[in-house]
Amino acid sequence: MHVCTACEASFAGGAWTCPSCGFSPVFLEGIPAFAPELAAGHLADAAYLHEALATADEEHFWFVARHRLVTWALGRYFPEARTFCDFGCGSGGVLAAIHDSNPHLTLTAADALADALKRARQRVPVAEFFQLDLHHLPFAAEFDVVGLFDVIEHLDDDRATLEAIRSTIVPGGGLLMTVPQHRWLWSAVDEFSRHRRRYTRRQLVDTIVRAGFAVEYVTSFMALILPALFASRLRRRDPASLDPAAELRIGPITNTLFAALCVIEQQAIVRGVSLPAGGSLLAVARRTL
């Protein structure tokens, strides 16, 4: 079901022109744009290094491990899913991993930034893409599962965003999320990324539940590298001296070592362990009826 972002009328799928008020999205290189004023970025956005991020998505241990964890959770908790939407898809790294591991899924992806969407479309051309504002979504009960991967920490009102996302999920459908963990890891990297917060486990669970979901599983990840991550953040307390690209550059030996540690911890997660600490959190939830 479509929802008009101008008058909030609901109407059947197909064309995007609202039969009630006549609103129709503009198109940016073939992508429907519901919030074109945000397409070039906003003062609240980080100066994303999309090309560097796209490269890191395929090689950097952190991104590779996150992709593997997300695809495992999708298959483990929502094996019957047929439709999936990646809200805040960025350059499409998670979306590509999900497509590779679940080629049967009908994929949708959305982001506010037009440049990110163009890169994601190059990586996963079979998906349907939308440019939009996460607070004003043009879908209702549309998707079996929705993903929000390192998104809501950028938003002032995370609960309101989750409530809006909830309306796009079919009753009983699923939500997969990742967020940064531990307030004591706050550093210049968070400042550059325009994070509003790093989450505690209790804070994340409470936010999800208050938005109308039942949490089925939550775990930390990036646990075995936590000491190294803490040491790295101690060296990056001053925003003025931060080199954003340095976070995406890592030597091959270190990358291989950390990747192996991530494999070990994910083996524990797959066996049902919920890790108590780590650089990030994964949450699996289901829309309550």
Buried (B, 14 or more C-beta within 10 A) or exposed (E): EBBBBBEEEEBEEEEBEBEEEEBBBEEBEEBBBBBBEBBEBEEEBBEBBBEBBBBBBEEBBBBBBBBBBBBBBBEEBBEEBEBBBBBBBBBBBBBBBBBEBBEEBBBBBBBBBBBBBBBBBEBBEEBEBBBBBBBBBBBBBBBBBBBBBBBBBBBEEBBEBBBBBBBBBBEEBBBBBBBBBBEEBBBBBBBBBBBBBBBEBEBBBBBBBEBBBEBBBBBBBBBBBBEBBBEBBEEBEEEEEBEBEEBBEBEEEEBEBBBEBBBEBBEBBEEEEEBEEBBBBBBBBBBEE
